[in-house]
């Protein structure tokens, strides 16, 4: 489940974090698409495709530029849509990782933020375990049956989760639980921790290869620095909400044959004659050297564009 060693990496994929708009990112997405297609033809899991994302530090797109990323939210969603077009299952598997990164970016705890983002920059993949079945609490109340209880210098985690998207492919799992005081907390634990079982038992419609199975946590030891308590968040970074956020889910849905999720436009720009740069007027305005295209009214050149993410 852990990333492969450097000497077994595909020679065509860089070990450096990929950046938005780079040839390496385009190559990575194409490689992921080919790998996923081959795995599905052969009836295998998508571990090789996820390893490509791990080796190329794809999760680091949104970390600060000095740490290897620097992509805006708008650019990130453009990449996510491209990734979903290459393989929707892979984009869905990585959704929890991208959410984890955004929440760390919003954290005001500098030590916590630095620790976990450094793991992301190293290529670690994070899954999630949030959803529960049963219980008497109202839907949406986030009163959880899974408990995180202090013990010694750390904690003990006990509970059962369902629909743990991507966790079977991850290096760490972020498990949401309740504390004895009734507060919400997340225990971020490595997948090989004793007492944790991740089952590949998802039998719903679709998503058969996304690792969206059951997670069982039986007296799992949790170190003090592996606990994230819900706290004040920075308002300087946009939130992607939760791993069930409709915008994230819409972005990873497979596009139909007409490309309606991307809303591609074949019109040419009146300013420079370019055709549909990345199907997005805002991104085109940044790249085009024509002064009129750089103006705030650049989107007017693309009157038929219905791009929802960038519009």
N, C-alpha and C positions, 0 to 999 in steps of 0.2 A: 504493500500500500504506500510505502514511502517512496520518494523520488528516486530514480535510478542514478547510479554514480556517473560522474562526468565522462568516464571512458566508454560508457554505453549509450550516450546521447546521440541522436541523429546528427550527422555532420552538418546538415543544412540549417539547423536551428541554433541560434545564438544562445549562450549562457547568460547574456546580459538582459536586463529588463527591457522589454519592447516599449516603444513610445508611439503615441498617436501619429498617424500619417506617415510612418516609416515603411520602407520596403520590407523590413523584417516583420512588422506586424501583419502586413498583407500576406507574406509568405507563411507566417504562422497559422493564420486563419485557413488558408488553403490546405496546409498540411493537416490541420485538425479535421477539416472536412473529408479529406481522403482517408485518414486513419479511421474515423468513425464509420465511414461507408464500408471499409474493409472489415472492421470488427462486426458490423451488423450482418454482412454477407456470410461471415464465418460463424455466426452465433456466439460471439464472445462479448465480454463486457467492454466498456469504453475506457479502461485504464490506460491504454497507450495514448489516446487523445488527451486525457487529463494530464498525463505525464508531460506531454508537449506544453500544455499551459503552465505546468509547474516549473519546468526547466526554463521557460522563457519569461518567468515572473509576470505573467499576465495580470495577476491580482494587484500588481503595484502601479497600474495605470494612474490611479487617483492619488497616490502618495505625493508629498511635495517634490518639486523638481530636483532639489538638492539630494533627495533620497532615491531618485531614479524614475519618478513618474512625471507629474505635472499636468495631466489631462484635466480639462474642465468637465463638469457634469454633462454638458452638451456633447462634447467629444466622446466621453465615455459611453453615452447611449448610442452614438453612431457606431462605435465599435461593437457594442452588445448586439445591435441589430445585424451587423455583418456576421458576427459569430453565430447568431441564431439561424441566419440563412445558410451558413456552412453546415451546422448541425444543431437543431433546437434542443436536443437532449443535453449536449455539452453546455450550452448557455444556461439551461435550467439547473444543471449540477452546480455550476459556479455562482449561481445567484446568491446563495448564502455567504460565499466568500466576499462578493462585492458589497453586500449589505454590511458585513462585519467591518470591512475597511471604512465605509462611510461613518459608521457609528464610532469607530476609533478616532476618525478625523474630527468628529464633533465633541469628543471628550475634553474636559478641562483638566483632567488628571495627566500632567505631562509625563510622569514616569510610566503610567499604564499605556498611554498612547505610544510612547517611544518603544516600549518593549514589544507590543504586538505588531506595530507597523514594521519593525525590523524583521519579524518573522515573515511577514507578507513579502518584503523585499527579497528575502532569501528564497522565496518560492513556495512557502507553506500554503496548503489549502485548508480552508475552514468550512466545516459543515454546520448544520444546526439541528437542534432537538427542542422544539417548542410545543407542538400540538399534543393535546391529551384528549382521551375519550372518557365519558362518564363524569361523575361528580355532580354536585348539586348547585354549583355556582352558575350565575347567569352567563350566557354566551357573551364573550367579549370583555368579561370582567377581569380576566387575567388573575383569578384566584386559582393557583395551581396545586395539584396534588403532589407533584414532585417536590421533595423537601431538601434543602441544603442546611445542615445542622452543624454548629461548631463542635469540634472535637480536638482536644489538645491544641497544637499550634496551627491546625488547619480546620477542615470541614469534612463532613461525610454527605454524599449525595445518594438519595434513594428515590426511585420513581420509574415510570414507564412512559415513553413517548411514541407518537405515531407520525408517519409522514416526515421522516427525518431526511429531507431532500439533500442528496449529495454526500451524506456522511460516510457512506461506504467507500468513497473515493478520497476522503479527506485525511489530513494529518492531525487535525484537531477538531473537536466538536464543541460548539457553544450550547450548553444545556441551560434552558431557562427554568428557574425554580423559585419557590417561596422560602423565605427565612422564617425562623420561629416568631419574629416580630411582625410577620405578614408583608414584609417588603419583597420586591422582586429583585432577583440577582441572576447572574449567568455564571456558570462554572465552565471555564474553557479548559478542556482536558484532552490529552493525547489519546489517540484511538486505541493504543495498546495498554491503556490503564486497566489494572485488575478490577474485575467486578462489572465491566461494561461489555454488553453484547449488542452488536448491530446486526439485525437480521434483514436479509434480502427477500422480504415477504410481501412487497407491494403487489396487490392484485386488482387495482382499480383500472379504469380506462386509460390507456396510454401510459407514457412515462415509465415503461417497463425497465429501461436501462439507466434510470436516473438515481438509483440507490435510495429511493424514497420509502424505506422500510421502517420497522419497529426498532426502538432503542430501549434497552433494559439496563437500569443502573442500580446495582445491588451493593450498598455500602461502599461506594466508590470513594477512595481517598482523594481529597481536593486540597491542594496547597493554598496558603493564604493569598499568594500573588496570582493565583489562577481564578480568583473571584472578582467579577465586575458587578458592582452595586449600581443600580440606576441612580444617576446623579445629574447635576446641572450640566447642560450641554452647550457648546459654543453655537451661537447663531450666525457665525461667519461662514459656515459650511452648510450647504443644502443637504437636507436629510432625504434618504430614499425610503424612509419609514421602516417597514418591517419586511422580512423575506416573503410576505404574502401581499406586498404592495401591488396594486393593480397596474401601475405604470411599468414596474419591473416585469411583471408577468406578461403584459402586452408586448413588451419589447422582445421577449424570448419566444413568443409564439411563432411557429413556422409560417413564413410568408406564403400566400396563395400564388398560383401560377402567374397572376397579373401583378404581383409585387405590391399589393395594396398596403401592407404594413409599412413599407418604405415610402410609398407615394412617389416613385421615381418620376422625373419630369425630363422630357427630351427637348424642351424648348431651348433656344440659344439665347445667351445673355446679350441684351442690346448694347451693353458697354464694351464687351470684348469678343463676342461671338462664341464663347465657350459653351459647351453643352452640358447642362446638369451636373456641375461639380459636386460629387458625392451626394447628389439629389438634395442638396441643402443650400438655400440662398445665403444663409449666415456664414457657413463654412466657405462658400465660394467667395464671398466678399473679402474674407481674410487673405485668400490666396491670390486673387486676381490683381494684376498690376495696373489695371485701368482705374484712374482716379474716381470716375463715376461709380464704379463697382465698390469702391471702398467707402462710399458715403453711406450715412444712415438709411438712405432711401434705396439701398442696393436691392432689398427684397422686392422692390417694385418692378425690377427687371424680370421677376419670376412670378408673374401674377397667377399662374396656374399651380404654383407649388402648394401642396397641402401637407408638407412635412410637419408632423405633430410634435416630434421631439424637439426640433430646433426652431420651430416657427414662432 
